[in-house]
Amino acid sequence: DRVSTQSTGFQRLQVTKSMMFPAVSPFDLFVFASHIGLWTAWTLLIRAPRTGSNYEYNPYSAILNTELTKFLLTVCYVFFVNKENGFSELQKIAGKWKQGVYFAVPAFIYAIYNGLYYHNLTIFDPTSYRVLINQRIVWSGLLFQFFFSVRLGWNKWGALSLLLLGCALNQMTENFTLKVSYGDLLMMAIQAFCSSLGGVYNEYLLKKELDMDTNSKNMYVYFFSILLNYCFVVYSDPRLLSPSQWYNNYTPTVFSLILFGAICGLSTALFLKYLNIILKEYAHTGEMFLTAFLSFLFFGSELNGRILASIALTTLSVILYNRAPSTPVHAPIKDEPKEDDSSTKV
């Protein structure tokens, strides 16, 4: 059943066929499908209420409201789980602030990521965005190899080459010229890099083995995200803080994208709890196909052979990348001795 061994730098992850193609329950299928649907819907909702290349509302207020909603939903969850001692549970979480301060770093990274999410959707159509954001796999490979001494191997580098080819094909015209500027592609690359950097930092936090559950970690991330986005609003456009401007040009669609954005963040934690990180990469490919179809249906976005070929190449690269093994740089490139399955950490 064993296919390969991937290293996260701090523990060995045994990747088996059952992880890539596990036996799933109806609930697992619901989690998988709803994750794809939620993230696709959020992308399309951000794209919808727009005039030309400008949003009719202020995206920074939408980002801050999304983080506030995430925080409030998490607090509500604490009270739901701890019906009789919700306040004491919140006090326990607040008492772990010395460990919680570590989550200011990913909050800062994801604040940049969210800002670029809105910016890049003014440049790229949703389908192209979904293809290009997969550059994060390239950045993750480079960062893990640099920081955690993980050798990707020729198979993984071949998969990454296919991914870059798919991204290039997506942004090429029939005359083999770029549809956008190099600056626009740089902004997309920075967003993908932020996504990968956040993952690398989470691996660093795993090594520290903080005495915090997932809910507590999320609360600190959302708390620092609120502070950072608030500071950015104060610095960039303090007029937004007035009640008359904060919800200016908000429509039911904008309120919906705020709610969907908050639920998307929570759905990722649910996905990783019941499924695994490999299936999450496959979910990204599902988002590409669903986004392409719905964008064509609702926005009249282009859907031709070149676009479909770029999606197919990206999908193939994701499959090949997750099937190929990673090896620590200082480890010999040979089959490892068999281990007792009961001692394997996943």
C-alpha positions in Angstrom: 0.0 0.0 0.0 3.0 2.3 0.5 3.8 4.7 -2.3 6.4 7.1 -1.0 7.7 9.0 2.0 7.4 12.8 2.1 9.3 14.8 4.7 8.0 18.0 6.3 11.4 18.5 7.9 10.2 17.7 11.4 8.5 14.4 11.0 8.2 11.7 8.3 4.8 11.4 6.6 4.1 8.0 5.2 2.2 8.6 1.9 0.2 5.6 0.9 -2.4 4.8 -1.7 -5.0 4.9 1.0 -4.1 8.5 1.7 -4.4 9.6 -2.0 -7.4 7.5 -2.7 -8.9 6.7 0.7 -12.2 4.9 1.4 -14.5 7.8 2.0 -17.8 8.1 3.9 -20.7 10.3 2.7 -19.6 12.9 5.3 -16.1 12.9 3.8 -17.5 13.5 0.4 -19.6 16.3 1.8 -16.5 18.0 3.3 -14.6 17.6 0.1 -17.4 18.9 -2.2 -18.4 21.7 0.1 -14.8 22.9 0.4 -14.5 23.2 -3.4 -17.9 24.9 -3.6 -17.2 27.4 -0.9 -13.9 28.5 -2.2 -15.2 28.7 -5.8 -18.2 30.7 -4.6 -16.0 33.1 -2.7 -13.8 33.8 -5.7 -16.8 34.5 -7.9 -18.5 36.7 -5.3 -15.3 38.8 -5.1 -15.3 39.1 -8.8 -19.0 39.9 -9.2 -19.7 43.3 -7.7 -17.2 45.2 -9.8 -17.3 48.0 -12.4 -14.4 47.6 -14.8 -11.3 47.0 -12.9 -12.5 48.7 -9.7 -14.6 47.4 -6.8 -17.8 49.4 -6.0 -17.0 48.8 -2.3 -13.7 49.2 -0.4 -12.0 45.8 -0.4 -10.0 46.6 2.7 -13.2 47.1 4.8 -14.4 43.7 3.3 -11.2 42.0 4.4 -11.4 43.4 7.9 -15.1 42.5 8.2 -14.3 39.0 7.1 -11.6 38.6 9.8 -14.1 40.0 12.4 -16.6 37.4 11.3 -14.1 34.6 11.5 -13.2 35.7 15.0 -16.9 35.9 16.1 -17.7 32.5 14.6 -14.8 31.0 16.5 -16.0 32.6 19.8 -19.5 31.3 19.1 -18.0 27.8 18.6 -16.3 28.0 22.0 -19.6 28.8 23.7 -21.3 26.1 21.7 -18.8 23.4 22.8 -18.5 24.7 26.4 -22.1 25.7 27.1 -21.6 26.1 30.9 -18.1 27.5 31.1 -17.6 29.4 27.8 -16.2 32.5 29.5 -13.7 30.5 31.6 -12.6 28.7 28.4 -12.0 32.1 26.7 -9.9 33.1 29.7 -7.8 30.0 29.4 -7.2 30.9 25.7 -6.3 34.5 26.6 -3.9 33.2 29.3 -1.8 31.5 26.6 -0.9 34.8 25.0 2.8 34.1 25.3 2.4 31.2 22.9 -0.3 33.0 20.9 2.0 35.8 20.0 3.7 33.4 17.5 0.6 33.6 15.4 1.1 37.3 14.7 3.6 36.2 11.9 1.1 34.0 9.9 -1.5 36.7 10.5 0.8 39.3 8.8 1.5 36.9 6.0 -2.2 36.1 5.4 -3.1 39.8 5.6 -0.8 40.4 2.6 -2.2 37.3 0.9 -5.8 38.5 1.3 -5.1 42.0 0.0 -3.5 40.5 -3.1 -6.4 38.1 -3.4 -8.7 41.1 -4.1 -6.1 43.0 -6.2 -5.3 40.1 -8.5 -8.9 39.4 -9.2 -9.1 42.8 -10.7 -6.3 41.8 -13.2 -7.0 38.1 -13.9 -10.3 36.4 -14.6 -11.3 33.8 -12.0 -10.2 30.9 -14.1 -6.7 32.3 -14.8 -6.4 33.2 -11.1 -7.2 29.6 -10.0 -4.6 28.3 -12.5 -1.9 30.8 -11.5 -2.3 30.6 -7.8 -1.0 27.0 -8.0 2.5 28.5 -8.3 2.4 28.1 -4.5 3.4 24.5 -5.1 6.6 25.7 -6.7 7.3 28.1 -3.8 6.5 25.4 -1.3 9.0 23.0 -2.9 11.7 25.6 -3.0 11.1 26.8 0.6 11.0 23.2 2.1 14.1 22.3 0.2 15.9 25.4 1.5 14.8 25.4 5.1 14.1 21.8 5.9 16.7 20.0 3.7 14.2 18.2 1.7 15.3 16.9 -1.7 12.4 17.0 -4.2 13.8 14.6 -6.7 13.5 14.6 -10.5 9.9 13.4 -10.5 8.8 16.4 -8.4 10.8 18.9 -10.4 9.3 17.4 -13.6 5.8 18.0 -12.1 6.7 21.6 -11.2 7.9 22.1 -14.7 4.5 21.0 -16.0 2.9 23.4 -13.6 4.9 26.3 -14.8 4.1 25.3 -18.4 0.4 25.3 -17.6 0.7 28.7 -16.0 2.6 30.1 -19.0 0.1 28.6 -21.5 -2.7 30.2 -19.5 -1.3 33.7 -20.0 -0.2 33.4 -23.6 -2.1 34.8 -26.5 -2.3 33.0 -29.9 0.7 35.1 -31.0 2.7 33.8 -27.9 2.7 37.2 -26.2 1.7 37.8 -22.6 -1.9 39.0 -21.9 -0.8 40.9 -18.8 2.3 42.8 -17.7 5.2 41.3 -15.9 4.2 43.4 -12.9 0.8 41.7 -12.7 2.5 38.3 -12.9 4.8 39.4 -10.1 1.9 40.3 -7.8 0.4 36.8 -8.4 3.8 35.3 -7.7 4.0 37.2 -4.4 0.6 36.1 -3.4 1.5 32.4 -4.1 4.7 32.9 -2.2 2.8 34.2 0.9 0.6 31.2 0.8 3.7 28.9 0.8 5.5 30.9 3.4 2.5 30.6 5.7 2.7 26.8 5.3 6.4 26.8 6.1 5.9 28.9 9.2 3.2 26.5 10.4 5.7 23.7 10.1 8.0 25.8 12.3 5.2 26.1 14.9 4.7 22.3 14.7 8.3 21.9 15.9 7.7 24.1 18.9 4.8 21.8 19.9 2.7 24.6 21.4 0.2 23.6 24.1 -2.7 24.9 22.1 -5.6 23.3 20.3 -6.6 24.3 16.8 -9.4 26.5 17.9 -7.1 28.5 20.2 -4.6 28.9 17.4 -7.3 30.1 15.0 -8.5 32.7 17.5 -5.0 34.2 17.8 -4.5 34.3 14.0 -7.9 36.0 13.5 -7.2 38.4 16.4 -3.9 39.5 15.0 -5.4 39.7 11.5 -8.0 42.1 12.8 -5.3 44.3 14.4 -3.1 44.3 11.4 -5.9 45.1 8.9 -7.2 47.8 11.2 -3.8 49.4 11.3 -3.6 49.2 7.5 -6.9 50.9 7.1 -5.9 53.7 9.5 -2.7 54.2 7.5 -4.1 54.0 4.0 -7.6 55.6 4.3 -8.7 56.6 7.8 -12.0 58.0 6.4 -13.2 54.4 6.1 -13.5 54.3 9.9 -16.5 56.6 9.8 -19.9 54.8 10.0 -21.0 56.5 6.8 -18.0 55.2 4.8 -17.4 51.8 6.4 -20.4 50.1 4.7 -20.5 52.4 1.7 -21.8 50.7 -1.4 -22.3 47.4 0.4 -24.9 45.2 -1.3 -26.3 41.8 -0.3 -23.6 40.3 -2.6 -20.8 42.0 -0.6 -22.3 40.8 2.7 -22.5 37.3 1.2 -18.8 37.3 0.2 -17.8 38.4 3.7 -19.8 35.5 5.2 -18.4 33.1 2.6 -14.9 34.3 3.2 -15.2 33.6 6.9 -16.7 30.1 6.3 -13.9 29.3 3.8 -11.3 29.9 6.5 -13.1 27.5 8.9 -13.8 24.9 6.2 -10.0 24.5 5.6 -9.6 23.5 9.3 -12.5 21.1 8.9 -11.0 19.6 5.7 -7.7 18.9 7.3 -9.3 17.4 10.4 -11.3 14.8 8.5 -9.3 14.4 5.3 -5.6 15.3 4.6 -3.3 17.8 2.9 -2.9 15.7 -0.3 -6.6 15.6 -0.9 -6.6 19.4 -0.4 -4.3 19.7 -3.4 -6.7 17.7 -5.4 -9.6 19.9 -4.2 -7.7 22.9 -5.7 -7.9 21.2 -9.1 -11.6 20.8 -8.6 -11.8 24.5 -7.9 -10.1 25.2 -11.3 -12.6 23.2 -13.3 -15.7 24.5 -11.4 -14.5 28.1 -11.5 -13.9 27.8 -15.3 -17.4 26.5 -15.9 -19.2 29.0 -13.7 -17.1 31.9 -15.0 -18.1 31.0 -18.5 -21.7 30.6 -17.5 -22.1 33.8 -15.4 -19.4 36.2 -16.6 -18.9 35.0 -20.2 -15.3 34.4 -19.5 -13.2 32.8 -22.2 -13.1 29.0 -22.2 -11.1 27.7 -25.2 -8.7 24.9 -25.9 -5.7 26.9 -24.5 -7.5 27.5 -21.2 -8.6 23.9 -20.9 -5.0 22.7 -21.8 -3.5 24.9 -19.0 -6.0 23.5 -16.5 -5.2 19.9 -17.6 -1.4 20.5 -17.3 -1.8 22.0 -13.9 -4.0 19.1 -12.7 -1.5 16.6 -14.0 1.3 18.3 -12.3 -0.5 18.3 -8.9 -1.2 14.5 -9.3 2.4 13.8 -10.2 3.9 16.0 -7.5 1.9 14.3 -4.7 2.8 10.8 -6.0 6.5 11.5 -6.2 8.7 11.0 -3.1 10.6 13.6 -1.2 13.9 12.7 0.5 15.9 14.5 3.2 19.2 15.8 1.7 21.4 13.9 4.1 19.5 10.6 3.7 20.6 8.0 1.2 18.5 7.6 -1.9 17.4 4.1 -1.3 14.4 2.2 0.2 14.1 2.8 3.9 13.9 -0.1 6.3 10.4 -1.2 7.1 8.9 0.3 10.1 6.2 -0.9 12.4 3.0 0.8 11.1 1.9 1.4 14.7 4.9 3.8 15.2 4.3 5.9 12.1 3.4 9.5 12.7 1.0 11.1 10.3 
